Structures are given as C-alpha cells and as structure tokens.
Amino acid sequence: MSIIPLEVGNLDGLFAFLLLIMIGPALLLGIAGIILLANKKKRSGKICLILAGVYLLISFGICGSMML
C-alpha cells in the first residue's frame, strides 16, 4: 500500500472564515462597548471593551499561531 498525497485546491475561503472568527466577535463587542459608553452606561461599556480586547488577544495568540 502506498500513501497517496491529497492535493488541496484554493483555501482562500477557509482563510477568510478563520479571519472572520478571529476578528468578528471582538469587532462587535468593541462597537457595542463604544455605543454603551456614548449612552452613559460606562460600566457596561468598559466591560464590553475589555472583553473585546481579551478576545482579540486570545484569538490572535491561539488561532494566529495555528495559521502559521
């Protein structure tokens, strides 16, 4: 039995999907945090912005290292 290498075609869609997973939720949380800060809900706005930062840090650290 010989091992047949699998050929993969264009992976641009997969790369875009992973990038959307990495940035999408953090972007939504950041926008929600800015809106909440503008509406005088400072505590909720700060929490959303902190969550967006933590999500970006984790997603770029783990997902970014797997994409290399």
PyMOL Python script that loads the backbone (N, CA, C, O; Angstrom):
from pymol import cmd

cmd.read_pdbstr("""\
ATOM      1  N   MET A   1       0.828  -1.177   0.000  1.00  0.00           N
ATOM      2  CA  MET A   1       0.000   0.000   0.000  1.00  0.00           C
ATOM      3  C   MET A   1       0.873   1.242   0.000  1.00  0.00           C
ATOM      4  O   MET A   1       1.810   1.360   0.790  1.00  0.00           O
ATOM      5  N   SER A   2       0.567   2.127  -0.860  1.00  0.00           N
ATOM      6  CA  SER A   2       1.317   3.378  -0.894  1.00  0.00           C
ATOM      7  C   SER A   2       0.424   4.517  -0.411  1.00  0.00           C
ATOM      8  O   SER A   2      -0.799   4.486  -0.546  1.00  0.00           O
ATOM      9  N   ILE A   3       1.069   5.496   0.144  1.00  0.00           N
ATOM     10  CA  ILE A   3       0.330   6.668   0.642  1.00  0.00           C
ATOM     11  C   ILE A   3       0.166   7.650  -0.504  1.00  0.00           C
ATOM     12  O   ILE A   3       1.137   8.062  -1.138  1.00  0.00           O
ATOM     13  N   ILE A   4      -1.063   8.010  -0.749  1.00  0.00           N
ATOM     14  CA  ILE A   4      -1.362   8.963  -1.821  1.00  0.00           C
ATOM     15  C   ILE A   4      -1.528  10.337  -1.197  1.00  0.00           C
ATOM     16  O   ILE A   4      -2.401  10.528  -0.351  1.00  0.00           O
ATOM     17  N   PRO A   5      -0.699  11.301  -1.601  1.00  0.00           N
ATOM     18  CA  PRO A   5      -0.856  12.647  -1.020  1.00  0.00           C
ATOM     19  C   PRO A   5      -2.139  13.307  -1.537  1.00  0.00           C
ATOM     20  O   PRO A   5      -2.468  13.234  -2.721  1.00  0.00           O
ATOM     21  N   LEU A   6      -2.834  13.938  -0.630  1.00  0.00           N
ATOM     22  CA  LEU A   6      -4.059  14.643  -1.004  1.00  0.00           C
ATOM     23  C   LEU A   6      -3.706  16.050  -1.454  1.00  0.00           C
ATOM     24  O   LEU A   6      -2.975  16.770  -0.774  1.00  0.00           O
ATOM     25  N   GLU A   7      -4.229  16.425  -2.593  1.00  0.00           N
ATOM     26  CA  GLU A   7      -3.978  17.769  -3.093  1.00  0.00           C
ATOM     27  C   GLU A   7      -5.148  18.661  -2.699  1.00  0.00           C
ATOM     28  O   GLU A   7      -6.313  18.294  -2.853  1.00  0.00           O
ATOM     29  N   VAL A   8      -4.814  19.822  -2.196  1.00  0.00           N
ATOM     30  CA  VAL A   8      -5.818  20.768  -1.754  1.00  0.00           C
ATOM     31  C   VAL A   8      -5.840  21.916  -2.744  1.00  0.00           C
ATOM     32  O   VAL A   8      -4.796  22.386  -3.195  1.00  0.00           O
ATOM     33  N   GLY A   9      -7.034  22.360  -3.075  1.00  0.00           N
ATOM     34  CA  GLY A   9      -7.183  23.453  -4.028  1.00  0.00           C
ATOM     35  C   GLY A   9      -7.022  24.808  -3.373  1.00  0.00           C
ATOM     36  O   GLY A   9      -6.122  25.011  -2.558  1.00  0.00           O
ATOM     37  N   ASN A  10      -7.869  25.707  -3.720  1.00  0.00           N
ATOM     38  CA  ASN A  10      -7.807  27.083  -3.233  1.00  0.00           C
ATOM     39  C   ASN A  10      -8.379  27.167  -1.815  1.00  0.00           C
ATOM     40  O   ASN A  10      -9.521  26.771  -1.582  1.00  0.00           O
ATOM     41  N   LEU A  11      -7.594  27.676  -0.877  1.00  0.00           N
ATOM     42  CA  LEU A  11      -8.023  27.769   0.517  1.00  0.00           C
ATOM     43  C   LEU A  11      -8.314  29.208   0.946  1.00  0.00           C
ATOM     44  O   LEU A  11      -8.286  29.512   2.138  1.00  0.00           O
ATOM     45  N   ASP A  12      -8.589  30.079   0.007  1.00  0.00           N
ATOM     46  CA  ASP A  12      -8.864  31.479   0.349  1.00  0.00           C
ATOM     47  C   ASP A  12     -10.127  31.617   1.187  1.00  0.00           C
ATOM     48  O   ASP A  12     -10.170  32.445   2.097  1.00  0.00           O
ATOM     49  N   GLY A  13     -11.146  30.833   0.904  1.00  0.00           N
ATOM     50  CA  GLY A  13     -12.391  30.906   1.666  1.00  0.00           C
ATOM     51  C   GLY A  13     -12.203  30.475   3.106  1.00  0.00           C
ATOM     52  O   GLY A  13     -12.778  31.074   4.015  1.00  0.00           O
ATOM     53  N   LEU A  14     -11.408  29.448   3.322  1.00  0.00           N
ATOM     54  CA  LEU A  14     -11.132  28.975   4.678  1.00  0.00           C
ATOM     55  C   LEU A  14     -10.346  30.019   5.454  1.00  0.00           C
ATOM     56  O   LEU A  14     -10.606  30.248   6.635  1.00  0.00           O
ATOM     57  N   PHE A  15      -9.392  30.647   4.797  1.00  0.00           N
ATOM     58  CA  PHE A  15      -8.605  31.698   5.447  1.00  0.00           C
ATOM     59  C   PHE A  15      -9.493  32.882   5.827  1.00  0.00           C
ATOM     60  O   PHE A  15      -9.355  33.431   6.920  1.00  0.00           O
ATOM     61  N   ALA A  16     -10.393  33.274   4.947  1.00  0.00           N
ATOM     62  CA  ALA A  16     -11.306  34.385   5.241  1.00  0.00           C
ATOM     63  C   ALA A  16     -12.244  34.024   6.386  1.00  0.00           C
ATOM     64  O   ALA A  16     -12.560  34.875   7.217  1.00  0.00           O
ATOM     65  N   PHE A  17     -12.694  32.771   6.439  1.00  0.00           N
ATOM     66  CA  PHE A  17     -13.582  32.319   7.512  1.00  0.00           C
ATOM     67  C   PHE A  17     -12.856  32.353   8.855  1.00  0.00           C
ATOM     68  O   PHE A  17     -13.420  32.814   9.847  1.00  0.00           O
ATOM     69  N   LEU A  18     -11.630  31.880   8.900  1.00  0.00           N
ATOM     70  CA  LEU A  18     -10.853  31.919  10.142  1.00  0.00           C
ATOM     71  C   LEU A  18     -10.576  33.355  10.577  1.00  0.00           C
ATOM     72  O   LEU A  18     -10.609  33.661  11.768  1.00  0.00           O
ATOM     73  N   LEU A  19     -10.307  34.223   9.628  1.00  0.00           N
ATOM     74  CA  LEU A  19     -10.078  35.635   9.954  1.00  0.00           C
ATOM     75  C   LEU A  19     -11.350  36.274  10.501  1.00  0.00           C
ATOM     76  O   LEU A  19     -11.289  37.099  11.413  1.00  0.00           O
ATOM     77  N   LEU A  20     -12.497  35.899   9.948  1.00  0.00           N
ATOM     78  CA  LEU A  20     -13.776  36.410  10.441  1.00  0.00           C
ATOM     79  C   LEU A  20     -14.042  35.927  11.862  1.00  0.00           C
ATOM     80  O   LEU A  20     -14.547  36.685  12.690  1.00  0.00           O
ATOM     81  N   ILE A  21     -13.706  34.677  12.149  1.00  0.00           N
ATOM     82  CA  ILE A  21     -13.871  34.156  13.506  1.00  0.00           C
ATOM     83  C   ILE A  21     -12.931  34.871  14.473  1.00  0.00           C
ATOM     84  O   ILE A  21     -13.288  35.098  15.629  1.00  0.00           O
ATOM     85  N   MET A  22     -11.738  35.227  14.011  1.00  0.00           N
ATOM     86  CA  MET A  22     -10.768  35.885  14.884  1.00  0.00           C
ATOM     87  C   MET A  22     -11.149  37.326  15.191  1.00  0.00           C
ATOM     88  O   MET A  22     -10.959  37.789  16.316  1.00  0.00           O
ATOM     89  N   ILE A  23     -11.679  38.032  14.216  1.00  0.00           N
ATOM     90  CA  ILE A  23     -11.895  39.475  14.377  1.00  0.00           C
ATOM     91  C   ILE A  23     -13.366  39.838  14.597  1.00  0.00           C
ATOM     92  O   ILE A  23     -13.656  40.834  15.259  1.00  0.00           O
ATOM     93  N   GLY A  24     -14.292  39.056  14.057  1.00  0.00           N
ATOM     94  CA  GLY A  24     -15.715  39.401  14.077  1.00  0.00           C
ATOM     95  C   GLY A  24     -16.309  39.663  15.446  1.00  0.00           C
ATOM     96  O   GLY A  24     -16.845  40.749  15.668  1.00  0.00           O
ATOM     97  N   PRO A  25     -16.240  38.720  16.376  1.00  0.00           N
ATOM     98  CA  PRO A  25     -16.843  38.959  17.691  1.00  0.00           C
ATOM     99  C   PRO A  25     -16.191  40.108  18.454  1.00  0.00           C
ATOM    100  O   PRO A  25     -16.874  40.859  19.151  1.00  0.00           O
ATOM    101  N   ALA A  26     -14.886  40.246  18.326  1.00  0.00           N
ATOM    102  CA  ALA A  26     -14.211  41.351  19.006  1.00  0.00           C
ATOM    103  C   ALA A  26     -14.654  42.691  18.424  1.00  0.00           C
ATOM    104  O   ALA A  26     -14.805  43.670  19.155  1.00  0.00           O
ATOM    105  N   LEU A  27     -14.857  42.732  17.129  1.00  0.00           N
ATOM    106  CA  LEU A  27     -15.330  43.963  16.490  1.00  0.00           C
ATOM    107  C   LEU A  27     -16.738  44.317  16.964  1.00  0.00           C
ATOM    108  O   LEU A  27     -17.028  45.477  17.255  1.00  0.00           O
ATOM    109  N   LEU A  28     -17.599  43.322  17.039  1.00  0.00           N
ATOM    110  CA  LEU A  28     -18.969  43.569  17.523  1.00  0.00           C
ATOM    111  C   LEU A  28     -18.974  44.014  18.983  1.00  0.00           C
ATOM    112  O   LEU A  28     -19.704  44.934  19.351  1.00  0.00           O
ATOM    113  N   LEU A  29     -18.158  43.361  19.818  1.00  0.00           N
ATOM    114  CA  LEU A  29     -18.082  43.763  21.221  1.00  0.00           C
ATOM    115  C   LEU A  29     -17.511  45.177  21.362  1.00  0.00           C
ATOM    116  O   LEU A  29     -17.956  45.947  22.213  1.00  0.00           O
ATOM    117  N   GLY A  30     -16.535  45.510  20.533  1.00  0.00           N
ATOM    118  CA  GLY A  30     -15.961  46.855  20.584  1.00  0.00           C
ATOM    119  C   GLY A  30     -16.963  47.923  20.190  1.00  0.00           C
ATOM    120  O   GLY A  30     -17.050  48.969  20.834  1.00  0.00           O
ATOM    121  N   ILE A  31     -17.721  47.661  19.135  1.00  0.00           N
ATOM    122  CA  ILE A  31     -18.742  48.622  18.701  1.00  0.00           C
ATOM    123  C   ILE A  31     -19.819  48.763  19.774  1.00  0.00           C
ATOM    124  O   ILE A  31     -20.261  49.873  20.072  1.00  0.00           O
ATOM    125  N   ALA A  32     -20.244  47.630  20.357  1.00  0.00           N
ATOM    126  CA  ALA A  32     -21.248  47.688  21.427  1.00  0.00           C
ATOM    127  C   ALA A  32     -20.709  48.460  22.627  1.00  0.00           C
ATOM    128  O   ALA A  32     -21.446  49.226  23.249  1.00  0.00           O
ATOM    129  N   GLY A  33     -19.442  48.269  22.957  1.00  0.00           N
ATOM    130  CA  GLY A  33     -18.840  48.999  24.078  1.00  0.00           C
ATOM    131  C   GLY A  33     -18.795  50.490  23.840  1.00  0.00           C
ATOM    132  O   GLY A  33     -19.064  51.273  24.751  1.00  0.00           O
ATOM    133  N   ILE A  34     -18.458  50.897  22.625  1.00  0.00           N
ATOM    134  CA  ILE A  34     -18.412  52.329  22.304  1.00  0.00           C
ATOM    135  C   ILE A  34     -19.807  52.933  22.355  1.00  0.00           C
ATOM    136  O   ILE A  34     -19.984  54.047  22.848  1.00  0.00           O
ATOM    137  N   ILE A  35     -20.805  52.202  21.847  1.00  0.00           N
ATOM    138  CA  ILE A  35     -22.182  52.693  21.896  1.00  0.00           C
ATOM    139  C   ILE A  35     -22.657  52.831  23.338  1.00  0.00           C
ATOM    140  O   ILE A  35     -23.313  53.812  23.691  1.00  0.00           O
ATOM    141  N   LEU A  36     -22.323  51.841  24.172  1.00  0.00           N
ATOM    142  CA  LEU A  36     -22.733  51.910  25.576  1.00  0.00           C
ATOM    143  C   LEU A  36     -22.034  53.062  26.300  1.00  0.00           C
ATOM    144  O   LEU A  36     -22.642  53.725  27.141  1.00  0.00           O
ATOM    145  N   LEU A  37     -20.771  53.300  25.980  1.00  0.00           N
ATOM    146  CA  LEU A  37     -20.075  54.434  26.597  1.00  0.00           C
ATOM    147  C   LEU A  37     -20.706  55.762  26.188  1.00  0.00           C
ATOM    148  O   LEU A  37     -20.793  56.695  26.985  1.00  0.00           O
ATOM    149  N   ALA A  38     -21.143  55.829  24.935  1.00  0.00           N
ATOM    150  CA  ALA A  38     -21.770  57.063  24.462  1.00  0.00           C
ATOM    151  C   ALA A  38     -23.141  57.276  25.096  1.00  0.00           C
ATOM    152  O   ALA A  38     -23.602  58.412  25.205  1.00  0.00           O
ATOM    153  N   ASN A  39     -23.801  56.189  25.518  1.00  0.00           N
ATOM    154  CA  ASN A  39     -25.129  56.292  26.128  1.00  0.00           C
ATOM    155  C   ASN A  39     -25.064  56.372  27.644  1.00  0.00           C
ATOM    156  O   ASN A  39     -26.049  56.075  28.320  1.00  0.00           O
ATOM    157  N   LYS A  40     -23.938  56.762  28.181  1.00  0.00           N
ATOM    158  CA  LYS A  40     -23.759  56.977  29.627  1.00  0.00           C
ATOM    159  C   LYS A  40     -23.866  55.698  30.450  1.00  0.00           C
ATOM    160  O   LYS A  40     -24.163  55.759  31.643  1.00  0.00           O
ATOM    161  N   LYS A  41     -23.631  54.558  29.843  1.00  0.00           N
ATOM    162  CA  LYS A  41     -23.571  53.299  30.587  1.00  0.00           C
ATOM    163  C   LYS A  41     -22.103  52.880  30.644  1.00  0.00           C
ATOM    164  O   LYS A  41     -21.675  51.945  29.967  1.00  0.00           O
ATOM    165  N   LYS A  42     -21.354  53.594  31.466  1.00  0.00           N
ATOM    166  CA  LYS A  42     -19.908  53.448  31.466  1.00  0.00           C
ATOM    167  C   LYS A  42     -19.443  52.071  31.918  1.00  0.00           C
ATOM    168  O   LYS A  42     -18.501  51.522  31.347  1.00  0.00           O
ATOM    169  N   ARG A  43     -20.080  51.512  32.922  1.00  0.00           N
ATOM    170  CA  ARG A  43     -19.632  50.207  33.437  1.00  0.00           C
ATOM    171  C   ARG A  43     -19.808  49.112  32.380  1.00  0.00           C
ATOM    172  O   ARG A  43     -18.893  48.322  32.150  1.00  0.00           O
ATOM    173  N   SER A  44     -20.966  49.062  31.746  1.00  0.00           N
ATOM    174  CA  SER A  44     -21.218  48.054  30.715  1.00  0.00           C
ATOM    175  C   SER A  44     -20.323  48.269  29.499  1.00  0.00           C
ATOM    176  O   SER A  44     -19.846  47.308  28.896  1.00  0.00           O
ATOM    177  N   GLY A  45     -20.100  49.515  29.146  1.00  0.00           N
ATOM    178  CA  GLY A  45     -19.233  49.823  28.013  1.00  0.00           C
ATOM    179  C   GLY A  45     -17.797  49.392  28.254  1.00  0.00           C
ATOM    180  O   GLY A  45     -17.146  48.846  27.363  1.00  0.00           O
ATOM    181  N   LYS A  46     -17.307  49.638  29.464  1.00  0.00           N
ATOM    182  CA  LYS A  46     -15.938  49.221  29.791  1.00  0.00           C
ATOM    183  C   LYS A  46     -15.803  47.710  29.770  1.00  0.00           C
ATOM    184  O   LYS A  46     -14.796  47.174  29.308  1.00  0.00           O
ATOM    185  N   ILE A  47     -16.828  47.022  30.275  1.00  0.00           N
ATOM    186  CA  ILE A  47     -16.782  45.556  30.286  1.00  0.00           C
ATOM    187  C   ILE A  47     -16.750  45.016  28.857  1.00  0.00           C
ATOM    188  O   ILE A  47     -15.998  44.086  28.565  1.00  0.00           O
ATOM    189  N   CYS A  48     -17.554  45.585  27.973  1.00  0.00           N
ATOM    190  CA  CYS A  48     -17.555  45.134  26.576  1.00  0.00           C
ATOM    191  C   CYS A  48     -16.216  45.395  25.897  1.00  0.00           C
ATOM    192  O   CYS A  48     -15.730  44.559  25.136  1.00  0.00           O
ATOM    193  N   LEU A  49     -15.620  46.551  26.171  1.00  0.00           N
ATOM    194  CA  LEU A  49     -14.326  46.855  25.569  1.00  0.00           C
ATOM    195  C   LEU A  49     -13.229  45.942  26.105  1.00  0.00           C
ATOM    196  O   LEU A  49     -12.352  45.524  25.350  1.00  0.00           O
ATOM    197  N   ILE A  50     -13.269  45.634  27.382  1.00  0.00           N
ATOM    198  CA  ILE A  50     -12.276  44.717  27.952  1.00  0.00           C
ATOM    199  C   ILE A  50     -12.452  43.319  27.369  1.00  0.00           C
ATOM    200  O   ILE A  50     -11.466  42.658  27.043  1.00  0.00           O
ATOM    201  N   LEU A  51     -13.701  42.860  27.233  1.00  0.00           N
ATOM    202  CA  LEU A  51     -13.947  41.556  26.622  1.00  0.00           C
ATOM    203  C   LEU A  51     -13.474  41.511  25.172  1.00  0.00           C
ATOM    204  O   LEU A  51     -12.953  40.492  24.719  1.00  0.00           O
ATOM    205  N   ALA A  52     -13.654  42.609  24.445  1.00  0.00           N
ATOM    206  CA  ALA A  52     -13.186  42.658  23.061  1.00  0.00           C
ATOM    207  C   ALA A  52     -11.660  42.554  23.013  1.00  0.00           C
ATOM    208  O   ALA A  52     -11.112  41.855  22.161  1.00  0.00           O
ATOM    209  N   GLY A  53     -10.983  43.238  23.913  1.00  0.00           N
ATOM    210  CA  GLY A  53      -9.520  43.167  23.952  1.00  0.00           C
ATOM    211  C   GLY A  53      -9.019  41.785  24.316  1.00  0.00           C
ATOM    212  O   GLY A  53      -8.064  41.290  23.717  1.00  0.00           O
ATOM    213  N   VAL A  54      -9.651  41.160  25.289  1.00  0.00           N
ATOM    214  CA  VAL A  54      -9.252  39.804  25.697  1.00  0.00           C
ATOM    215  C   VAL A  54      -9.512  38.816  24.567  1.00  0.00           C
ATOM    216  O   VAL A  54      -8.696  37.928  24.321  1.00  0.00           O
ATOM    217  N   TYR A  55     -10.642  38.963  23.879  1.00  0.00           N
ATOM    218  CA  TYR A  55     -10.965  38.065  22.766  1.00  0.00           C
ATOM    219  C   TYR A  55      -9.929  38.212  21.656  1.00  0.00           C
ATOM    220  O   TYR A  55      -9.479  37.216  21.090  1.00  0.00           O
ATOM    221  N   LEU A  56      -9.546  39.459  21.339  1.00  0.00           N
ATOM    222  CA  LEU A  56      -8.526  39.662  20.307  1.00  0.00           C
ATOM    223  C   LEU A  56      -7.192  39.054  20.714  1.00  0.00           C
ATOM    224  O   LEU A  56      -6.519  38.416  19.904  1.00  0.00           O
ATOM    225  N   LEU A  57      -6.817  39.253  21.960  1.00  0.00           N
ATOM    226  CA  LEU A  57      -5.546  38.725  22.440  1.00  0.00           C
ATOM    227  C   LEU A  57      -5.513  37.201  22.341  1.00  0.00           C
ATOM    228  O   LEU A  57      -4.527  36.623  21.884  1.00  0.00           O
ATOM    229  N   ILE A  58      -6.581  36.566  22.767  1.00  0.00           N
ATOM    230  CA  ILE A  58      -6.622  35.102  22.727  1.00  0.00           C
ATOM    231  C   ILE A  58      -6.733  34.597  21.294  1.00  0.00           C
ATOM    232  O   ILE A  58      -6.055  33.641  20.919  1.00  0.00           O
ATOM    233  N   SER A  59      -7.577  35.229  20.494  1.00  0.00           N
ATOM    234  CA  SER A  59      -7.769  34.733  19.127  1.00  0.00           C
ATOM    235  C   SER A  59      -6.518  34.909  18.280  1.00  0.00           C
ATOM    236  O   SER A  59      -6.185  34.022  17.494  1.00  0.00           O
ATOM    237  N   PHE A  60      -5.824  36.018  18.418  1.00  0.00           N
ATOM    238  CA  PHE A  60      -4.598  36.189  17.646  1.00  0.00           C
ATOM    239  C   PHE A  60      -3.483  35.306  18.177  1.00  0.00           C
ATOM    240  O   PHE A  60      -2.598  34.903  17.422  1.00  0.00           O
ATOM    241  N   GLY A  61      -3.514  35.003  19.458  1.00  0.00           N
ATOM    242  CA  GLY A  61      -2.479  34.145  20.022  1.00  0.00           C
ATOM    243  C   GLY A  61      -2.657  32.699  19.622  1.00  0.00           C
ATOM    244  O   GLY A  61      -1.714  32.066  19.145  1.00  0.00           O
ATOM    245  N   ILE A  62      -3.852  32.166  19.809  1.00  0.00           N
ATOM    246  CA  ILE A  62      -4.081  30.739  19.541  1.00  0.00           C
ATOM    247  C   ILE A  62      -4.348  30.496  18.055  1.00  0.00           C
ATOM    248  O   ILE A  62      -3.663  29.690  17.426  1.00  0.00           O
ATOM    249  N   CYS A  63      -5.324  31.178  17.501  1.00  0.00           N
ATOM    250  CA  CYS A  63      -5.666  30.961  16.099  1.00  0.00           C
ATOM    251  C   CYS A  63      -4.555  31.447  15.181  1.00  0.00           C
ATOM    252  O   CYS A  63      -4.277  30.831  14.152  1.00  0.00           O
ATOM    253  N   GLY A  64      -3.929  32.543  15.552  1.00  0.00           N
ATOM    254  CA  GLY A  64      -2.830  33.059  14.728  1.00  0.00           C
ATOM    255  C   GLY A  64      -1.650  32.111  14.679  1.00  0.00           C
ATOM    256  O   GLY A  64      -1.003  31.969  13.641  1.00  0.00           O
ATOM    257  N   SER A  65      -1.367  31.463  15.797  1.00  0.00           N
ATOM    258  CA  SER A  65      -0.250  30.522  15.793  1.00  0.00           C
ATOM    259  C   SER A  65      -0.584  29.260  14.999  1.00  0.00           C
ATOM    260  O   SER A  65       0.305  28.647  14.409  1.00  0.00           O
ATOM    261  N   MET A  66      -1.864  28.867  14.980  1.00  0.00           N
ATOM    262  CA  MET A  66      -2.244  27.696  14.199  1.00  0.00           C
ATOM    263  C   MET A  66      -2.244  28.005  12.696  1.00  0.00           C
ATOM    264  O   MET A  66      -2.053  27.103  11.881  1.00  0.00           O
ATOM    265  N   MET A  67      -2.454  29.258  12.332  1.00  0.00           N
ATOM    266  CA  MET A  67      -2.487  29.612  10.914  1.00  0.00           C
ATOM    267  C   MET A  67      -1.090  29.672  10.305  1.00  0.00           C
ATOM    268  O   MET A  67      -0.946  29.636   9.083  1.00  0.00           O
ATOM    269  N   LEU A  68      -0.073  29.761  11.137  1.00  0.00           N
ATOM    270  CA  LEU A  68       1.293  29.788  10.608  1.00  0.00           C
ATOM    271  C   LEU A  68       1.658  28.412  10.220  1.00  0.00           C
ATOM    272  O   LEU A  68       2.769  28.179   9.744  1.00  0.00           O
TER     273      LEU A  68
END
""", "prot")
cmd.dss("prot")
cmd.show_as("cartoon", "prot")
cmd.util.cbc("prot")
cmd.orient("prot")
